[in-house]
Amino acid sequence: MRYRLAGALFGGSLLHYPRTAPEFRPTKPKQLQGVWFERVTLGARRTRGAKFMKKLHLILGAAALVAAAPLSAIPRGDEPVAVPRTIKQGIDFVYVDPQMSTVARRRQRPQNWLQRVLSFDFGSSSRTSAPNPLFVQLGRGLQQYQATWGRLPQVRIAPGPSLKRGSTRKRVAVLRTRLGLVSGGGYDAQLAQLVTAYQGVHGLGPSDGIAGKATIASLNRGATYYARRIAINMERAYRLPTTRTFDRYVVVDSGAAEAYLFDRDRVADGMRIVVGSAKTKTPMMAVLMRSAKVNPYWNVPPELIQSLTAKRVKEQGLSYLKDFHYEVLSDWTANARPVDPKTINWKQVAAGRSGILVRQLPGPSNSMGSMKFEMPNDYGIYLHDTPHKELFVESDRWLSNGCVRLQDYRRFATWVFGHVPQAASPREQMFELPRPVPIYLTYLTVAASPNGVTFRPDPYGLDALAMPQMFGEASRVALAS
């Protein structure tokens, strides 16, 4: 029998060894991720088999070298790497640092909060380690939602033209029944007020009291669908730090595009952020932030050097590098030396046959802005400043390649350092945090409100992924209806 090596040896996450320290417990990986063997039938001559085995040994040797090398040695640049599909990001977190998984188990089955919420005491503060405050708020919101919108008759409204003040057709009577009113009376002020309230809670803008196509579709999905969405968000919040676990931590909410700074389990501050687009999602993960760089470089990823930088140099000449403050280094090692761009064969770069490093110099136009907050992880995710401050006034802030841009890096730095670190020169300088700060990147599409909850859009489609994870395949029907 012979074996064929399959999979990407040099792409994605290979091996992740936990850091050895008193609070860490190293684990033994069972297998090399991304490398597997497929058994095939031998149907060739011995000579071909010998050649194959020789190649196989060479490939395995290369794989061993890659596995032995630290992940940071593999050229990647300052762009995120997608989370493997084996991690179901509907509700699952990536716990990068071993001690983070003590807050919420690495592999935990989702709870059926629709049943447990009735017996759960969300007002109790006697326990030493209660669920995260965001979980408690959502749990109370679910109770209120079930007591208001959930108790209404779940009748279906036939499709048709928009319904508004003055409408008197049969569909208006059904709409009145659906919202708990007597069937007679037409589309009066009371019905318009209820439709407006429904639109506000369920994130249907504008809240104009007109029952158009989107509002009717939402009503027909039924209260169970929305209760399940609350439960999904409760499950995500349940995996955030329990109370009294950390003195301080940060919750980055990609669903709201906002960051919350927690001090003793209370939100001490918050700010708007720009997070990954639907194609380049910011993952749900827990990681320790350990350091920050003032006046950071932006290391252009190898694939962009090949596909974009070389193309721009070809189109605009070497002035492109000067105009956008790029410099070229000989390679990606610690001993890399500056290289004159004139000596570079940019055709080879475009063809992917060059290992040069291109990085953007510190300065006002640098993509990292003035400061980059680092949290070592295999997915290239970090927090940073940005020169594009105008993006924070926009409602659509799902624009990045996965990393998190901060609205006010100075305020954030003051919170984690106690002050804003100042570099001794215009060049990049590293500053270690006084102590690591836990960062939890989550994704919440429901927010607690004084009267219950408010639903947000689901830009990543993760609620759709989480439905079958928590409620079985049958839940997809409600999602598609």
C-alpha positions, 0 to 999 in steps of 0.5 A: 500500500502507499500513501498520498499526502494531502492538504496545505502544508504551508497555509493556515494554522499548523501547530499551536503549543501553549506557552509554558508557565505556572498558570499554563498546562501544556497539551500534546497535539494529537496530529498535525493540523492541515496534514492528513493521509489518504490510503490508495491502492498500489497499481504502479510499478515498483520504480514509480513507487520508489520515486513516490516514496522518495518525494513523500520523505522530502515532503514530510521533511518539509512538513516537519521543518514547518511544524518545528518553526514558530508560526511567526517565522512564516511570512504573513504580514499584518493581515488576518488569517481566516479561522478554520471551518472546523471551528463553528463560529455561530457560537464557538470561541477560539480560546487562544491562551490556555487560561482563558478557557477556564472562564468558559470551557473549550468545548461546551454544549449550548444551553437551552435558554428558552427553557432554563430562562424561566427558572434562572435567577437573573437578579441574584448577586449572592453567588461568587461567580455569576454569568457575565453582566451582558448575559444577565441583561439578555436573559432579562430581555428574553423574559420581557420579550416572551411576556410581551411580543411572545404572548401575541397570537402567531397568525400568518399575514398573507403577502400583499401591498403595504398596509398603512393608516386608512387601509381597511382590507381583510389583511388589516384585520389579520394584522390587528389580531397578530398584534393583539387587537380586536379585528375590527377598527381598520388601520387606526392610530392604535395599530400604527403605534403598535407597528411602530413599536414592533419595528423599533424592537425588531430592527426594522427601519425606518419605524414609520408605522407602515406594515410593508414587506419587511415588517410583514415578513418579520411578523410571519417569522413568529416570536419563536424565531426571535426568542431563539435569536435572543437565546443564541446571543445569550449563549455567546454572552455566557462564554464571556468572563464570569463575574469576579474573574478579571479586574479588567477586560475588554469586550469587542462586539463585532455585531454592534461595531463597538468596544466595551471596557469593563472594570470590575464587571461594569462598563467603565468606557466604550467606543465605536470601532471598525471591524471585519466585513462580511467577507473578512469577518472578525472572529469570536475569540479570547486572547491576552493583549500583552504589548503595544507598538507606538509608531508602528510599521504596516507589514504588507502581506506577501500575497498583497506584495505580489498581487497589489504592490508589484502591480502598482509599481509596474503602473506608476513606477517606483514613485508609488513606493515613495508617495505612499511611504513604503520601504523594501527589506531583503526578507522577513527575517530579523536580520533583514536589510533595506534594499534599493527598489531599483535593484528589485526584479518586480516581474519576479515579485509579481510572479511570486518568486521573491521573498522581499518584505514591503512595509509602510513607514510610521507616519500620518498615512500609515494604515496602523495609525499611531498605535497598534495593540498586540495580542499574539494569536494565529489569526493575525487579529489585533487592535489599532489606530487608523488615519481614517477617522471619518469612518466612525461617524458611519453606521456601517462600520463592517469594513476592515479585513478582520482587525479592529480599528479604534475610534480613540486610541489615546483613550484606550491606551490611557485605560490599559497603560494608565497613560499614553506611551510616547516613543523616543523617536519617530521609529517603531517602539514596543511597550509592554503592558503593566499586566496582560489585559484579556480581550474577548471578541464576540458577536452580539446581534441583540442588545438589552434595552430598558423595555426588553431587547432590540434586534440588530442586523446579522452582517456576518450571518452567524445567527443563521449558522447558530440556529442548527447548532442550538436548535437542530436542522429544523430551525433552518425552516424558520430562517428561510421563511 
